Amino acid sequence: MVDGDTLPNGNVKCYDVKFQFTKYMELMSEYLQSKRIVDEYVHRSTNDKRNKSDECIWEASMEFKDEVAAHLVKHYDYYSFCDSCIGSENDLFD
């Protein structure tokens, strides 16, 4: 998609996930219309609640976290794309 073969008339953009419920929602409200029918919200739980203290990565050293991040960027296209896009001219909020 980035090279223009899949979307020859489109552009691929990115943003840091920490902006998904603030800047991104504000930006998209300029382009997308609100739902016409607003109904009462009903929560449907999908995942068990997380306990981050049980997840070893949060207690790991910064060096280990950096190694994990480098592994993800090297071996997974999604993370590689994000790493190269965030901070570039294609970053929505940079």
Secondary structure, 3 states (H helix, E strand, C coil): CCCCCCCCCCCCCECCHHHCCCHHHHHHHCCCCCCCCCCCCCCCCCCCCCCHHHCHHHHCCHHHHHHHHHHHHHHCHHHHHHHHHCCCCCECCC
